Structure formats: structure tokens, C-alpha cells
Amino acid sequence: MEQVSPPKRRLEPLCEKITLPVIRAVVDDFYNRIQHHPTLAEPFSVVQD
């Protein structure tokens, strides 16, 4: 019996799929959450807006 290889996919750079507005939204969400986190808020309080 001959083994069949799975079809090869064309890899696409992730940077072409994630736009700058999406990156900004993720960073904003992270920063907003971290400011209210019970243990991480204090260490991250040194981060300037």
C-alpha cells in the first residue's frame, strides 16, 4: 500500500492578515484589562499612556 502525503498548503505571512488598527485594538484592550487586574495593576502602573 502506498502512503499518500497530505496536500501542501501555501503559507501566508501573518503580518499581511493583521492590520495596524487590529494590533492597536488588542494593545488597548490588554492595557485596559491590566490596569484593573488585582496583581498586575501595580507593576504595570509605571507604564505611561
PDB file of N, CA, C and O in Angstrom:
ATOM      1  N   MET A   1       0.829  -1.172   0.000  1.00  0.00           N
ATOM      2  CA  MET A   1       0.000   0.000   0.000  1.00  0.00           C
ATOM      3  C   MET A   1       0.883   1.248   0.000  1.00  0.00           C
ATOM      4  O   MET A   1       1.831   1.345   0.779  1.00  0.00           O
ATOM      5  N   GLU A   2       0.569   2.187  -0.866  1.00  0.00           N
ATOM      6  CA  GLU A   2       1.356   3.414  -0.984  1.00  0.00           C
ATOM      7  C   GLU A   2       0.811   4.485  -0.032  1.00  0.00           C
ATOM      8  O   GLU A   2      -0.398   4.705   0.046  1.00  0.00           O
ATOM      9  N   GLN A   3       1.722   5.145   0.686  1.00  0.00           N
ATOM     10  CA  GLN A   3       1.294   6.210   1.588  1.00  0.00           C
ATOM     11  C   GLN A   3       1.040   7.483   0.803  1.00  0.00           C
ATOM     12  O   GLN A   3       1.804   7.846  -0.092  1.00  0.00           O
ATOM     13  N   VAL A   4      -0.037   8.148   1.150  1.00  0.00           N
ATOM     14  CA  VAL A   4      -0.391   9.393   0.481  1.00  0.00           C
ATOM     15  C   VAL A   4      -0.065  10.549   1.426  1.00  0.00           C
ATOM     16  O   VAL A   4      -0.515  10.576   2.572  1.00  0.00           O
ATOM     17  N   SER A   5       0.725  11.504   0.927  1.00  0.00           N
ATOM     18  CA  SER A   5       1.076  12.683   1.728  1.00  0.00           C
ATOM     19  C   SER A   5      -0.086  13.662   1.718  1.00  0.00           C
ATOM     20  O   SER A   5      -0.805  13.773   0.724  1.00  0.00           O
ATOM     21  N   PRO A   6      -0.267  14.368   2.818  1.00  0.00           N
ATOM     22  CA  PRO A   6      -1.327  15.384   2.827  1.00  0.00           C
ATOM     23  C   PRO A   6      -0.973  16.503   1.841  1.00  0.00           C
ATOM     24  O   PRO A   6       0.204  16.756   1.585  1.00  0.00           O
ATOM     25  N   PRO A   7      -1.975  17.160   1.299  1.00  0.00           N
ATOM     26  CA  PRO A   7      -1.692  18.239   0.350  1.00  0.00           C
ATOM     27  C   PRO A   7      -0.918  19.363   1.048  1.00  0.00           C
ATOM     28  O   PRO A   7      -1.156  19.665   2.217  1.00  0.00           O
ATOM     29  N   LYS A   8      -0.001  19.967   0.315  1.00  0.00           N
ATOM     30  CA  LYS A   8       0.799  21.042   0.879  1.00  0.00           C
ATOM     31  C   LYS A   8       0.021  22.348   0.815  1.00  0.00           C
ATOM     32  O   LYS A   8      -0.635  22.656  -0.181  1.00  0.00           O
ATOM     33  N   ARG A   9       0.110  23.111   1.906  1.00  0.00           N
ATOM     34  CA  ARG A   9      -0.561  24.409   1.962  1.00  0.00           C
ATOM     35  C   ARG A   9       0.442  25.490   1.610  1.00  0.00           C
ATOM     36  O   ARG A   9       1.644  25.347   1.838  1.00  0.00           O
ATOM     37  N   ARG A  10      -0.060  26.545   1.066  1.00  0.00           N
ATOM     38  CA  ARG A  10       0.769  27.716   0.813  1.00  0.00           C
ATOM     39  C   ARG A  10       0.731  28.570   2.082  1.00  0.00           C
ATOM     40  O   ARG A  10      -0.337  29.011   2.505  1.00  0.00           O
ATOM     41  N   LEU A  11       1.878  28.795   2.675  1.00  0.00           N
ATOM     42  CA  LEU A  11       1.944  29.594   3.880  1.00  0.00           C
ATOM     43  C   LEU A  11       1.864  31.078   3.523  1.00  0.00           C
ATOM     44  O   LEU A  11       2.533  31.546   2.602  1.00  0.00           O
ATOM     45  N   GLU A  12       1.049  31.792   4.256  1.00  0.00           N
ATOM     46  CA  GLU A  12       0.904  33.221   4.043  1.00  0.00           C
ATOM     47  C   GLU A  12       1.404  33.948   5.282  1.00  0.00           C
ATOM     48  O   GLU A  12       1.108  33.543   6.406  1.00  0.00           O
ATOM     49  N   PRO A  13       2.161  35.022   5.079  1.00  0.00           N
ATOM     50  CA  PRO A  13       2.655  35.770   6.244  1.00  0.00           C
ATOM     51  C   PRO A  13       1.506  36.314   7.086  1.00  0.00           C
ATOM     52  O   PRO A  13       0.567  36.916   6.564  1.00  0.00           O
ATOM     53  N   LEU A  14       1.592  36.096   8.375  1.00  0.00           N
ATOM     54  CA  LEU A  14       0.562  36.559   9.289  1.00  0.00           C
ATOM     55  C   LEU A  14       0.467  38.086   9.284  1.00  0.00           C
ATOM     56  O   LEU A  14      -0.617  38.644   9.459  1.00  0.00           O
ATOM     57  N   CYS A  15       1.597  38.755   9.085  1.00  0.00           N
ATOM     58  CA  CYS A  15       1.601  40.216   9.100  1.00  0.00           C
ATOM     59  C   CYS A  15       0.709  40.807   8.009  1.00  0.00           C
ATOM     60  O   CYS A  15       0.285  41.957   8.123  1.00  0.00           O
ATOM     61  N   GLU A  16       0.421  40.055   6.968  1.00  0.00           N
ATOM     62  CA  GLU A  16      -0.460  40.546   5.912  1.00  0.00           C
ATOM     63  C   GLU A  16      -1.933  40.432   6.302  1.00  0.00           C
ATOM     64  O   GLU A  16      -2.793  41.046   5.670  1.00  0.00           O
ATOM     65  N   LYS A  17      -2.220  39.657   7.328  1.00  0.00           N
ATOM     66  CA  LYS A  17      -3.601  39.449   7.754  1.00  0.00           C
ATOM     67  C   LYS A  17      -3.987  40.319   8.943  1.00  0.00           C
ATOM     68  O   LYS A  17      -5.161  40.633   9.135  1.00  0.00           O
ATOM     69  N   ILE A  18      -2.991  40.708   9.745  1.00  0.00           N
ATOM     70  CA  ILE A  18      -3.267  41.509  10.929  1.00  0.00           C
ATOM     71  C   ILE A  18      -2.911  42.958  10.621  1.00  0.00           C
ATOM     72  O   ILE A  18      -1.750  43.288  10.376  1.00  0.00           O
ATOM     73  N   THR A  19      -3.909  43.803  10.636  1.00  0.00           N
ATOM     74  CA  THR A  19      -3.687  45.208  10.297  1.00  0.00           C
ATOM     75  C   THR A  19      -3.312  46.019  11.532  1.00  0.00           C
ATOM     76  O   THR A  19      -3.527  45.576  12.661  1.00  0.00           O
ATOM     77  N   LEU A  20      -2.756  47.196  11.318  1.00  0.00           N
ATOM     78  CA  LEU A  20      -2.357  48.069  12.411  1.00  0.00           C
ATOM     79  C   LEU A  20      -3.534  48.437  13.319  1.00  0.00           C
ATOM     80  O   LEU A  20      -3.360  48.446  14.537  1.00  0.00           O
ATOM     81  N   PRO A  21      -4.722  48.740  12.786  1.00  0.00           N
ATOM     82  CA  PRO A  21      -5.850  49.013  13.687  1.00  0.00           C
ATOM     83  C   PRO A  21      -6.198  47.828  14.597  1.00  0.00           C
ATOM     84  O   PRO A  21      -6.588  48.028  15.747  1.00  0.00           O
ATOM     85  N   VAL A  22      -6.060  46.616  14.097  1.00  0.00           N
ATOM     86  CA  VAL A  22      -6.335  45.430  14.923  1.00  0.00           C
ATOM     87  C   VAL A  22      -5.289  45.309  16.024  1.00  0.00           C
ATOM     88  O   VAL A  22      -5.627  45.007  17.168  1.00  0.00           O
ATOM     89  N   ILE A  23      -4.035  45.539  15.692  1.00  0.00           N
ATOM     90  CA  ILE A  23      -2.971  45.483  16.689  1.00  0.00           C
ATOM     91  C   ILE A  23      -3.213  46.535  17.767  1.00  0.00           C
ATOM     92  O   ILE A  23      -3.080  46.249  18.957  1.00  0.00           O
ATOM     93  N   ARG A  24      -3.568  47.745  17.355  1.00  0.00           N
ATOM     94  CA  ARG A  24      -3.840  48.814  18.320  1.00  0.00           C
ATOM     95  C   ARG A  24      -5.006  48.456  19.239  1.00  0.00           C
ATOM     96  O   ARG A  24      -4.956  48.723  20.439  1.00  0.00           O
ATOM     97  N   ALA A  25      -6.040  47.859  18.686  1.00  0.00           N
ATOM     98  CA  ALA A  25      -7.205  47.466  19.490  1.00  0.00           C
ATOM     99  C   ALA A  25      -6.826  46.402  20.519  1.00  0.00           C
ATOM    100  O   ALA A  25      -7.283  46.453  21.661  1.00  0.00           O
ATOM    101  N   VAL A  26      -6.005  45.450  20.124  1.00  0.00           N
ATOM    102  CA  VAL A  26      -5.572  44.393  21.049  1.00  0.00           C
ATOM    103  C   VAL A  26      -4.724  44.980  22.178  1.00  0.00           C
ATOM    104  O   VAL A  26      -4.900  44.630  23.345  1.00  0.00           O
ATOM    105  N   VAL A  27      -3.806  45.875  21.817  1.00  0.00           N
ATOM    106  CA  VAL A  27      -2.957  46.505  22.833  1.00  0.00           C
ATOM    107  C   VAL A  27      -3.806  47.346  23.787  1.00  0.00           C
ATOM    108  O   VAL A  27      -3.598  47.301  24.999  1.00  0.00           O
ATOM    109  N   ASP A  28      -4.758  48.112  23.252  1.00  0.00           N
ATOM    110  CA  ASP A  28      -5.641  48.919  24.099  1.00  0.00           C
ATOM    111  C   ASP A  28      -6.444  48.047  25.061  1.00  0.00           C
ATOM    112  O   ASP A  28      -6.576  48.369  26.242  1.00  0.00           O
ATOM    113  N   ASP A  29      -6.975  46.947  24.546  1.00  0.00           N
ATOM    114  CA  ASP A  29      -7.752  46.034  25.388  1.00  0.00           C
ATOM    115  C   ASP A  29      -6.876  45.447  26.490  1.00  0.00           C
ATOM    116  O   ASP A  29      -7.283  45.387  27.650  1.00  0.00           O
ATOM    117  N   PHE A  30      -5.672  45.015  26.123  1.00  0.00           N
ATOM    118  CA  PHE A  30      -4.740  44.461  27.112  1.00  0.00           C
ATOM    119  C   PHE A  30      -4.432  45.493  28.186  1.00  0.00           C
ATOM    120  O   PHE A  30      -4.484  45.188  29.377  1.00  0.00           O
ATOM    121  N   TYR A  31      -4.112  46.708  27.771  1.00  0.00           N
ATOM    122  CA  TYR A  31      -3.745  47.756  28.721  1.00  0.00           C
ATOM    123  C   TYR A  31      -4.919  48.091  29.646  1.00  0.00           C
ATOM    124  O   TYR A  31      -4.726  48.280  30.847  1.00  0.00           O
ATOM    125  N   ASN A  32      -6.119  48.164  29.100  1.00  0.00           N
ATOM    126  CA  ASN A  32      -7.288  48.444  29.933  1.00  0.00           C
ATOM    127  C   ASN A  32      -7.526  47.329  30.954  1.00  0.00           C
ATOM    128  O   ASN A  32      -7.856  47.606  32.107  1.00  0.00           O
ATOM    129  N   ARG A  33      -7.363  46.089  30.540  1.00  0.00           N
ATOM    130  CA  ARG A  33      -7.563  44.967  31.457  1.00  0.00           C
ATOM    131  C   ARG A  33      -6.489  44.926  32.539  1.00  0.00           C
ATOM    132  O   ARG A  33      -6.781  44.659  33.705  1.00  0.00           O
ATOM    133  N   ILE A  34      -5.260  45.188  32.150  1.00  0.00           N
ATOM    134  CA  ILE A  34      -4.145  45.095  33.083  1.00  0.00           C
ATOM    135  C   ILE A  34      -4.256  46.159  34.172  1.00  0.00           C
ATOM    136  O   ILE A  34      -3.836  45.928  35.305  1.00  0.00           O
ATOM    137  N   GLN A  35      -4.812  47.314  33.843  1.00  0.00           N
ATOM    138  CA  GLN A  35      -4.955  48.391  34.821  1.00  0.00           C
ATOM    139  C   GLN A  35      -5.900  48.018  35.959  1.00  0.00           C
ATOM    140  O   GLN A  35      -5.814  48.587  37.048  1.00  0.00           O
ATOM    141  N   HIS A  36      -6.791  47.075  35.717  1.00  0.00           N
ATOM    142  CA  HIS A  36      -7.764  46.673  36.733  1.00  0.00           C
ATOM    143  C   HIS A  36      -7.489  45.296  37.327  1.00  0.00           C
ATOM    144  O   HIS A  36      -8.256  44.818  38.163  1.00  0.00           O
ATOM    145  N   HIS A  37      -6.417  44.663  36.906  1.00  0.00           N
ATOM    146  CA  HIS A  37      -6.088  43.321  37.394  1.00  0.00           C
ATOM    147  C   HIS A  37      -5.587  43.416  38.843  1.00  0.00           C
ATOM    148  O   HIS A  37      -4.810  44.313  39.168  1.00  0.00           O
ATOM    149  N   PRO A  38      -6.026  42.498  39.713  1.00  0.00           N
ATOM    150  CA  PRO A  38      -5.673  42.591  41.137  1.00  0.00           C
ATOM    151  C   PRO A  38      -4.167  42.495  41.426  1.00  0.00           C
ATOM    152  O   PRO A  38      -3.688  43.145  42.355  1.00  0.00           O
ATOM    153  N   THR A  39      -3.429  41.722  40.674  1.00  0.00           N
ATOM    154  CA  THR A  39      -1.997  41.583  40.970  1.00  0.00           C
ATOM    155  C   THR A  39      -1.087  42.246  39.942  1.00  0.00           C
ATOM    156  O   THR A  39       0.072  42.530  40.244  1.00  0.00           O
ATOM    157  N   LEU A  40      -1.579  42.495  38.754  1.00  0.00           N
ATOM    158  CA  LEU A  40      -0.729  43.078  37.709  1.00  0.00           C
ATOM    159  C   LEU A  40      -0.854  44.590  37.578  1.00  0.00           C
ATOM    160  O   LEU A  40      -0.014  45.230  36.945  1.00  0.00           O
ATOM    161  N   ALA A  41      -1.892  45.161  38.168  1.00  0.00           N
ATOM    162  CA  ALA A  41      -2.105  46.609  38.037  1.00  0.00           C
ATOM    163  C   ALA A  41      -0.922  47.398  38.597  1.00  0.00           C
ATOM    164  O   ALA A  41      -0.469  48.362  37.980  1.00  0.00           O
ATOM    165  N   GLU A  42      -0.428  46.992  39.754  1.00  0.00           N
ATOM    166  CA  GLU A  42       0.672  47.740  40.374  1.00  0.00           C
ATOM    167  C   GLU A  42       1.963  47.705  39.539  1.00  0.00           C
ATOM    168  O   GLU A  42       2.531  48.764  39.270  1.00  0.00           O
ATOM    169  N   PRO A  43       2.444  46.522  39.120  1.00  0.00           N
ATOM    170  CA  PRO A  43       3.679  46.523  38.318  1.00  0.00           C
ATOM    171  C   PRO A  43       3.536  47.279  36.997  1.00  0.00           C
ATOM    172  O   PRO A  43       4.499  47.874  36.514  1.00  0.00           O
ATOM    173  N   PHE A  44       2.349  47.256  36.417  1.00  0.00           N
ATOM    174  CA  PHE A  44       2.140  47.946  35.136  1.00  0.00           C
ATOM    175  C   PHE A  44       1.795  49.422  35.312  1.00  0.00           C
ATOM    176  O   PHE A  44       1.630  50.136  34.323  1.00  0.00           O
ATOM    177  N   SER A  45       1.684  49.883  36.544  1.00  0.00           N
ATOM    178  CA  SER A  45       1.321  51.288  36.763  1.00  0.00           C
ATOM    179  C   SER A  45       2.420  52.246  36.318  1.00  0.00           C
ATOM    180  O   SER A  45       2.168  53.438  36.140  1.00  0.00           O
ATOM    181  N   VAL A  46       3.625  51.741  36.138  1.00  0.00           N
ATOM    182  CA  VAL A  46       4.731  52.587  35.674  1.00  0.00           C
ATOM    183  C   VAL A  46       4.663  52.859  34.174  1.00  0.00           C
ATOM    184  O   VAL A  46       5.370  53.735  33.676  1.00  0.00           O
ATOM    185  N   VAL A  47       3.830  52.125  33.453  1.00  0.00           N
ATOM    186  CA  VAL A  47       3.694  52.303  32.009  1.00  0.00           C
ATOM    187  C   VAL A  47       2.932  53.600  31.741  1.00  0.00           C
ATOM    188  O   VAL A  47       1.842  53.818  32.269  1.00  0.00           O
ATOM    189  N   GLN A  48       3.524  54.449  30.917  1.00  0.00           N
ATOM    190  CA  GLN A  48       2.894  55.718  30.559  1.00  0.00           C
ATOM    191  C   GLN A  48       1.910  55.501  29.416  1.00  0.00           C
ATOM    192  O   GLN A  48       2.119  54.629  28.572  1.00  0.00           O
ATOM    193  N   ASP A  49       0.844  56.286  29.386  1.00  0.00           N
ATOM    194  CA  ASP A  49      -0.137  56.215  28.294  1.00  0.00           C
ATOM    195  C   ASP A  49       0.465  56.734  27.004  1.00  0.00           C
ATOM    196  O   ASP A  49      -0.208  56.754  25.974  1.00  0.00           O
TER     197      ASP A  49
END
